[in-house]
Amino acid sequence: MKKSRVLWILWLIVTALFCAAADGAAGWLLAAVSLILPLLSGLFTRMIRNRLQAEMTMAAYGQSGEVTCGKILLRNRSFLPADRLLCLVGCENLLTGEKERVSIHMAAPARMQVDQEIRLKSRHCGRVRLTLRQVTLYDPFGLFRFRIPMGRETQTLTLFAPETFPTEVQIAYGESTNMDSDEYSMKKAGYDPSETFAIREYRQGDRIRQIHWKLTEKFGDLMVRDYGLPIQNTILLLLETGRPQGAERANADCLNALAGAIFSVSQELASQQIVHTIGWQNHEENTFTCMEVESDEDLNQVLPGLLGAVPGEDEQSVAEHYLEGREQLEFAHVVLFTEQHRSSLSFLAEQCLLTEVICEENGSGYDQRDGIAVLSSDPGNLEESLAYLEI
């Protein structure tokens, strides 16, 4: 637009010189047209802008690495055409934090509705938020521009699902106490008198109320009944989106790989008919979410929230957010998918079978750190490293 205005001013100067030299009606007519016509064009363009409406739609679902299509819809209710329109669209991947702006040129004939296709391709998975930030109308000469009043920003969301891979998941035996469970430990006694763990001979220190009087009378020796321990052998998968204060921003390649990993492990558990739970912290909304997964349909319902979990600075890990407001850990197995090891979680390894799947440069495979089982790998080799996972 600046270039057009400079050329217009130069043209007016040349026209003025021509008028002075020619000293005739033709020169003055040319000068009047050169001045008035662009000004009238700007005036009519200003009138058109209030008669334009813009909307944006996008396919709800796509695959990372593939093109997903959408549309910008323009409605011109004016009797004049809008031939020069520029739409500015902002794209933000909520999971990886990647941002991009796209400029789209359009034209809307008089009293017509037109649409322009948007083709979006994301190298990484995540929930992408598209915002029609601005629509600008230019006059035919390119001298004036007017923003189309939109009231509020038009937004739409689309989901780029992660690429999954086959993995074999082996569940080690683990258990956590849960008074509401219908399952009882086969390895140790507890405190629930409604269930019997074992019958044994009396030992000093046993409580009198544990004595089984009928069996004592039958065998002639004091027999004691050990109570059952209600437990649950359940699995919690956590995606870490927080980072300690001052740490580098989340690596997009790592978050993409971790999202694909947690999705693949969940698919494998669902195929084995193992009910499990997936949890994450959204730092934009400052909310922690847990959702139970029993089938692929459940997993599809988890994806929008999981892939829209905005990362941010956080001194607490996602596991600590889970424990907030809970009296005890409700899961026997916890698998944390993260970019870095946190030694502060060593206390959790005393309460459950804790595994960290870490995406980092120069990953060293299986290891033990602060009493936590660790599987570390770089983003390019995480799929290969997770071909077999024991949790």
LINBELPE-V172084 format. One record per residue. SS is DSSP state (A for helix, B for strand, O for the rest). PSI is psi as a letter, one per 30 degrees, with the letter a starting at -180 (NA if undefined). D_FIRST is the distance of its C-alpha to the first C-alpha in Angstrom with 2 decimals. Layout:
ss | psi | d_first
SS | PSI | D_FIRST
SS | PSI | D_FIRST
This chain:
ss | psi | d_first
O | e | 0.00
A | e | 3.82
A | e | 5.36
A | e | 5.08
A | e | 6.31
A | e | 8.71
A | e | 9.94
A | e | 10.54
A | e | 12.45
A | e | 14.31
A | e | 15.21
A | e | 16.58
A | e | 18.58
A | e | 19.99
A | e | 20.86
A | e | 22.61
A | e | 24.57
A | e | 25.53
A | e | 26.80
A | e | 28.81
A | e | 30.32
A | e | 31.07
O | h | 32.17
O | l | 32.20
A | e | 31.09
A | e | 28.88
A | e | 26.70
A | e | 26.39
A | e | 25.67
A | e | 22.81
A | e | 21.41
A | e | 21.87
A | e | 20.20
A | f | 17.15
A | e | 16.88
A | e | 18.25
A | e | 16.88
A | e | 13.13
A | e | 14.60
A | e | 16.97
A | e | 14.43
A | e | 12.72
A | e | 16.33
A | e | 17.46
A | e | 14.67
A | e | 15.77
A | e | 19.28
A | e | 18.69
A | e | 17.50
O | f | 21.04
O | g | 22.58
B | k | 21.12
B | k | 23.09
B | k | 22.55
B | l | 25.37
B | k | 26.05
B | l | 29.33
B | k | 30.70
O | k | 34.06
O | f | 36.39
B | k | 37.94
B | l | 37.19
B | k | 38.71
O | k | 37.32
O | f | 36.22
O | l | 35.63
B | k | 32.66
B | k | 32.42
B | l | 30.45
B | a | 28.82
B | k | 26.57
B | k | 23.66
B | k | 24.83
B | k | 22.59
B | j | 24.41
B | j | 22.95
O | g | 25.52
O | l | 23.70
O | f | 24.84
O | k | 21.28
O | l | 19.46
B | j | 16.48
B | f | 15.07
B | j | 11.87
B | k | 12.86
B | j | 12.37
B | k | 15.62
B | j | 16.32
B | k | 20.06
B | k | 22.13
B | k | 25.40
B | k | 28.31
B | j | 31.77
O | e | 34.06
O | e | 36.97
O | f | 35.45
O | g | 32.61
O | k | 30.04
B | k | 26.42
B | l | 23.42
B | k | 19.98
B | k | 18.94
B | k | 15.66
B | k | 16.52
B | k | 14.67
B | l | 16.62
B | k | 17.28
B | j | 19.93
O | l | 21.91
O | k | 23.48
O | h | 26.37
B | l | 26.33
B | k | 26.28
B | l | 24.71
B | l | 24.82
B | k | 23.17
B | k | 25.45
B | k | 24.94
B | j | 27.04
B | k | 28.02
B | k | 30.42
O | k | 32.00
O | f | 34.23
O | l | 36.05
O | l | 37.80
B | l | 36.92
B | j | 35.62
B | k | 31.84
B | j | 29.91
B | k | 26.67
B | k | 24.40
B | i | 21.63
B | e | 19.80
B | k | 16.70
B | k | 15.44
B | k | 12.01
B | k | 11.64
B | k | 8.71
O | l | 9.98
O | f | 11.00
O | f | 8.93
O | g | 5.50
O | f | 5.76
O | k | 7.37
B | k | 8.18
B | k | 11.84
B | k | 14.02
O | k | 17.05
O | k | 20.20
O | f | 22.40
O | d | 25.26
O | l | 25.83
O | k | 24.59
B | k | 25.80
B | l | 27.92
B | l | 30.18
B | k | 32.57
B | l | 33.81
B | k | 36.66
B | j | 36.95
B | k | 40.70
O | l | 42.23
O | k | 44.10
O | l | 47.81
O | l | 50.76
O | k | 54.54
O | k | 56.46
B | j | 60.08
B | k | 60.63
B | k | 64.10
O | j | 65.06
O | l | 67.49
O | k | 69.97
O | l | 68.74
O | k | 69.45
B | k | 68.46
B | k | 70.54
O | j | 69.62
O | f | 72.17
O | f | 70.48
O | k | 70.76
O | g | 73.34
B | k | 73.48
B | k | 75.97
O | k | 76.21
O | g | 78.63
O | f | 78.71
O | l | 79.58
O | l | 81.25
O | b | 79.65
O | g | 80.51
B | j | 80.27
B | f | 83.88
B | f | 82.90
B | k | 82.56
B | k | 85.05
B | e | 83.83
B | l | 87.30
B | k | 91.02
B | l | 92.75
B | l | 95.73
O | k | 95.69
O | k | 94.52
O | k | 95.13
O | f | 92.36
O | k | 91.63
O | k | 91.42
A | e | 94.37
A | f | 92.20
A | f | 91.02
B | k | 94.61
O | j | 95.16
A | e | 98.66
A | e | 99.48
A | e | 98.81
A | e | 100.58
A | e | 103.66
A | e | 103.43
A | f | 103.11
O | f | 105.12
O | l | 102.39
O | k | 99.62
B | k | 96.50
B | k | 93.07
B | j | 90.01
B | k | 86.61
B | l | 83.84
B | l | 80.69
O | j | 77.26
B | k | 74.45
B | l | 71.46
B | k | 68.35
O | i | 67.20
O | l | 63.52
B | k | 60.26
B | k | 57.05
B | k | 53.92
B | k | 51.33
B | k | 47.76
O | k | 46.84
O | g | 43.26
B | l | 44.06
B | k | 44.12
O | l | 45.94
O | k | 44.09
O | f | 42.50
O | l | 42.76
O | l | 39.95
O | l | 37.64
O | k | 39.00
O | k | 38.73
A | e | 36.89
A | e | 39.27
A | e | 42.27
A | e | 41.28
A | e | 40.61
A | e | 44.03
A | e | 45.82
A | e | 44.45
A | e | 45.65
A | e | 48.98
A | e | 49.72
A | e | 48.81
A | e | 51.10
A | e | 53.97
A | e | 53.70
A | e | 53.83
A | e | 56.94
A | e | 58.63
A | e | 57.92
A | f | 59.43
O | g | 62.53
O | h | 62.59
O | j | 62.21
O | k | 60.65
B | l | 58.32
B | k | 55.61
B | k | 52.06
B | l | 50.53
B | l | 47.25
B | k | 45.56
B | j | 42.07
O | f | 40.73
O | e | 37.81
O | f | 40.38
O | h | 43.25
B | k | 45.57
B | k | 48.15
B | k | 48.84
B | k | 51.84
B | k | 52.32
B | k | 55.42
B | k | 55.15
O | f | 57.94
O | l | 56.24
A | e | 53.04
A | e | 52.01
A | e | 52.29
A | e | 50.20
A | e | 47.38
A | f | 47.41
A | e | 47.24
A | e | 44.19
A | e | 41.39
A | e | 42.69
A | e | 43.62
A | f | 40.33
O | g | 38.42
O | j | 40.40
O | k | 37.82
O | l | 39.09
B | l | 39.41
B | k | 41.63
O | k | 45.15
O | f | 48.48
O | k | 50.28
O | l | 50.40
A | e | 49.98
A | e | 53.80
A | e | 54.29
A | e | 51.96
A | e | 54.16
A | f | 57.29
O | k | 56.03
O | g | 58.18
O | k | 60.55
O | f | 64.14
O | l | 64.53
O | k | 62.83
O | g | 63.13
O | k | 62.58
O | f | 64.85
B | k | 62.09
B | k | 58.68
B | j | 56.14
B | j | 53.14
B | j | 50.13
B | l | 48.38
O | f | 46.60
O | l | 49.19
O | k | 52.83
O | j | 53.78
A | f | 57.31
A | f | 57.28
A | g | 57.95
A | f | 61.34
A | f | 63.04
A | f | 61.72
A | f | 63.45
A | f | 66.76
O | f | 66.15
O | l | 64.88
B | j | 64.15
B | k | 60.74
B | k | 58.65
B | k | 55.33
B | j | 53.08
B | k | 50.88
B | j | 47.82
O | l | 47.58
O | k | 47.38
O | h | 50.79
O | k | 52.43
O | g | 56.21
B | b | 57.30
B | k | 60.02
B | l | 61.07
B | k | 62.45
B | j | 60.64
O | h | 62.22
O | g | 64.34
B | k | 61.38
B | k | 61.24
B | k | 58.01
B | j | 56.35
B | k | 53.50
B | l | 51.27
O | l | 47.88
A | e | 45.18
A | f | 45.87
A | g | 49.62
A | e | 49.85
A | e | 50.54
A | e | 53.40
A | f | 54.78
O | g | 54.91
O | f | 56.86
B | k | 59.75
B | k | 59.48
B | k | 62.45
O | NA | 61.86
